[in-house]
Every structure is written in structure tokens, then in C-alpha cells.
Amino acid sequence: MASPVHQFEIHPLIPIQMGGVDVSFTNSALFMVLAVVASYVFLVLGMGGRSLVPGRWQSLAEVTYEFVANMVRDNVGKEGARYFPFIFTLFMFVTLGNILGMMPYGFTYTSHIAVTGALALTVFIGVTIIGFARHGLHFLRMFFPHGAPILTAPILIPIELISYLSRPFSLSVRLFANMTVGHIMLKVLAGFIVTVPLLLGIVPLAATIGITILEFGIAFLQAYVFTILSCIYLNDAINMH
Amino acid sequence: MPQFDPSSFPSQLFWLAVCFAVLYALMSRVALPRIAEVLTERQRRVDNDRDRAAQLRNEAEAAIQAYERALAEARIQAHGIAKSADEDIARLVHTRTKEVAERLAVQVKGGEDRIAAARDAALTQVRDIAADAAQAMVSRLVGVSVDGSKALDAVGVAIQERG
């Protein structure tokens, strides 16, 4: 039987070399493209009617829009509207990565640290640039809270600095670990169904069904967490705290 | 674990960049404006309808007020008309009563005058008759003929004495 981590293997579908670098179109890339296509179909074709009274798909598209729009408005405020398309793209990309990975024979590109790390670093670097662009050197005040006694600076500043710098790690590892562990657990449990004596297999089957439902919840939840943390970081950079 | 195999990183990052960029372009250029347009249009329609409803309600209230004002005016007018009619009738009754009373007074006075004249005439006749009777009685009893004017004087004195 295949190893539980077999599902994370990346294999090229169309080998491509660019300047000596391997950028083959892989199963991971395929699911990224599927996510883009699915987002387009869902949001653009779903809104096809542009009806005043929405149908099912249009309702779902509108709910998704308002969900992210409210998240940005509540966490970042009015000035967050400029970054709404980016946050929305991030949410769709992570959500669909998680959900498509739940499909049979699917591949979860969000279970790869390279992908989550790149997304988290993009958010981190982007937010830091926005912070310095808006507040200049004053942005460094972030690392020393207002009203704290000056004597606490030698302790507070390193703590704040470390907590700030660890953001991309926690952001990327949270998503990557959740997706990886969930899928491994499902694989292992599902493996038990066939390895244990026939009737006893019902127990891991029931567990697998339960965990599958839970994993769908986690797929949404982790996408939500990734997005809302990005919003919170963005808010720190725009409004400072 | 395949996740920590760096040989797949360039390909993953390349396709991540491509797909994310395409998705960003599709979302920001096509999908989000389209949804936003529908949502704002709906909001606009809802606001419009609400505004129109408020306007219609105001108009209805204005109409009710106008109606009540007209009703109140009509009531006041009706009251005025009734009052003036009352006054007219009262005046008419008064003048008619006065006219009738005056006419009656004239008639009563005429009647009284006539009665007085008749009484006077009767009294004068009574005097003449009494004088004639006295003249006749004197000539029969005494055999003396009394002058007519003297007999009248004597009757006048007798009437005077008896009151």
C-alpha cells in the first residue's frame, strides 16, 4: 500500500525547463490552474445573470464577496478597500486549494510549505512595505508600544521584533501543517479499513467519514484564518496599533 | 516528506506566481467589479424604493391633512350658514310680529273709537229721549208745556246728580 505521504508527491505532467531551472507543469500546478478556473466559473459565470434577485449560484458568489468584504472592512477599515482584491484572491486561492485537495485523486497544493511560505512571505513583505510607505520611520514605533516605560524597551523591542518576524512562519506553517496532518490522518485511517479484519473495519470507516467532514470544515476554517490574519497584519501596517 | 524536497520548489513557485497573478487579474478586473456592480445596483434600487415609499407616505399624509382642513372649514362654514339663517328667521319673526301687532293696535284703536262714538251718540240720544219723556210727562201731569232746551238742561242736571 502507498505510503501516507505519497499523496504529497509532486510529479511533472509536462516537463518544462527554463534557463536551466525545472518549472515543469506538475500535478500541483494543475490544481492551481483548476483553482483559477473554478474561481472564474464560480464568480464570473455564476454572476452571469447579474439578476437583481439572485439565483443559487449568484447568491453564493455574492455571499463570498460580502464575506471577504466585511472581513476587510471590519479588520482594516475603509482604507483596506484598496487591498480588497488581493485579500479576496488570497482567500479564493487558499480556499479552493484546500477544497480541491479534498476531492478524490485531488492534490492539495496548500499542503506544501513552498506554496504557503511564498503566500505568507508575500503578505509579510507587502504589509511591511505598506507600513513603511504610509508611516515612514514612524512605522518602527510598532515595536515599542505607546505608554510603556522607557526602561522596558530592552525587553519589549526584541519581543515585538521577534513576534513580528515570526508572522510569516506561523502563517505559513499553520496552513501547511493543518493540511498535511489532516490528509495523512485520513490516509492512515482509511488504510485501517482494509487492513483490519472485515467487520471491525466499520470503526475506522466511521472515523474516516467523521474526519472527512471535519477536514472540509478545516479547509474553510484555515483559509479564513489565513485571510483574517493577513487582514490583521494589514491593519497593523495601515493604522498601527 | 515530499514537502521538504527543494527540487520541486522552483516549479511550485513559478506556477504559484503565474496562477496567483492570473487569478488576481481575473478577480480584480472581471469578477469583483461585476459583483460589486450588481450589489450597488440592488442597493440603489432598494434605496430608491424606500425613498419613493417615504415620499408617497408624505403625500398621503398631506392629502389627509388637506382633507381634514377642508372638512373643518366646511364645518365652520355650515355652522356660519346655520347661524345666519337662524338670525334671519328671528329677524323676520320679529318684524312680522311687530307689523301684526301694529296693525292689530290700529284696528283695536279704531274699534274703541267707534265704540266710544256709538256710546256718545247713544248717551246723547238717551238725553234727548229723557228730555222728550220729561216734556211729555210734565205736559200730561201738570199741563204746562216746557221749553225743549230747559228740559234738556234739567235732564243734564239730573244725570249729573245721580252720577
Interface residues (C-beta under 8 A of the other chain):
Chain A: V5 F8 E9 I10 P12 I16 M18 V21 D22 V23 S24 F25 T26 S28 A29 M32 V33 A35 V36 S39 Y40 L43 V44 M47 R50 S51 L52 P54 Q58 A61 E62 Y65 E66 F84 P85 F86 F88 T89 M92 F93 Y109 S111 H112 I113 A114 V115 A118 L119 F176 T180
Chain B: M1 P2 Q3 F4 D5 S7 S8 F9 P10 S11 Q12 L13 F14 W15 L16 A17 V18 C19 F20 V22 L23 Y24 L26 M27 S28 V30 A31 L32 R34 I35 A36 E37 V38 L39 E41 R42 R45
